[in-house]
Every structure is written in C-alpha cells, then in structure tokens.
C-alpha cells in the first residue's frame, strides 16, 4: 500500500533449497502392539562427506526397540537411509523426533502418527428431533477398551443443514 492509498500485489517464484536434511517415512497409522522398522532418510547435497549421528526420540505411546542412536557416513550428493525399530505401545496420536547431528550441518524433524486400539470398531448412530427437551442414552459395553470410546454430538438447525453436511 502506497502513501497515496494505492494497493498493489505481485507474485514471483522462490526457490528454497536445504543442502542437508533428514525425513521420517511413517506409515499412515499403526495398531496398538504393531512393530515396524521406521526408515529415516538422510539427504546430503553438500560437496563434502559427513558423519551423522541420528537420535530417535519417542513419546510415551511409542517405544524404540533397540538402539535410539545410530551413526552413518554420508558421501557428497548422497541420499541414504537408516531404520529404527519402533513398537506402538498405546493408542492415541504420538510423535517421533529424529535429530541428525553432522560434522558440518544438522537437522531435526518431528512427525506424528495415529495408533489405533487393538479391537474392532462398533459405530452406533442415533438420531432425534429436538423439540423442547430430548434425551438420548449411549451405552458403552463392559468389553470396550478403556479410553478407546469416543462420543461425537452433532446438532443441526434444520434437516437441510444435515443434508448439506452429508
């Protein structure tokens, strides 16, 4: 915006490049009790080799099985990967953080993954029309996994708004 009140805008491309970085390749989701080998990709586009110390940190719901730290030598313009053994201990959304400390450059990345309970989902839907007062009862079976039950309540002002949502 100029002093005279004129408004303008412009667009241009911006190339961004990081010569060294790491990335976690996580599955879409895990089930409680699953064990997977999580690949950590190491990208070294520098003109010199690096020795990288990778450290994997996990939140309480994910357990690293075996070593949490590994070293890897990466040549110039090389991409390599290292795998860490991870167990999904409890359900919920949990994060893994990998730190890569190099001789010249360092990086870190944090990614979250959903861990589903080891059970079968039984969705229950109930509907009613709100006229004055309405009561709906939701019964959670005794066999349900502790902490795994969720309840969503949706209120629509009209039948049309419900159709639009659907």
C-alpha positions, 0 to 999 in steps of 0.5 A, a space after each residue: 500500500 502506497 502513501 497515496 492509498 494505492 494497493 498493489 500485489 505481485 507474485 514471483 517464484 522462490 526457490 528454497 533449497 536445504 543442502 542437508 536434511 533428514 525425513 521420517 517415512 511413517 506409515 499412515 497409522 499403526 495398531 496398538 502392539 504393531 512393530 515396524 522398522 521406521 526408515 529415516 532418510 538422510 539427504 546430503 547435497 553438500 560437496 563434502 562427506 559427513 558423519 551423522 549421528 541420528 537420535 530417535 526420540 519417542 513419546 510415551 505411546 511409542 517405544 524404540 526397540 533397540 538402539 535410539 542412536 545410530 551413526 552413518 557416513 554420508 558421501 557428497 550428493 548422497 541420499 541414504 537411509 537408516 531404520 529404527 525399530 519402533 513398537 506402538 505401545 498405546 493408542 492415541 496420536 504420538 510423535 517421533 523426533 529424529 535429530 541428525 547431528 553432522 560434522 558440518 550441518 544438522 537437522 531435526 524433524 518431528 512427525 506424528 502418527 495415529 495408533 489405533 486400539 487393538 479391537 474392532 470398531 462398533 459405530 452406533 448412530 442415533 438420531 432425534 428431533 429436538 423439540 423442547 427437551 430430548 434425551 438420548 442414552 449411549 451405552 458403552 459395553 463392559 468389553 470396550 477398551 478403556 479410553 478407546 470410546 469416543 462420543 461425537 454430538 452433532 446438532 443441526 438447525 434444520 434437516 437441510 443443514 444435515 443434508 448439506 453436511 452429508 
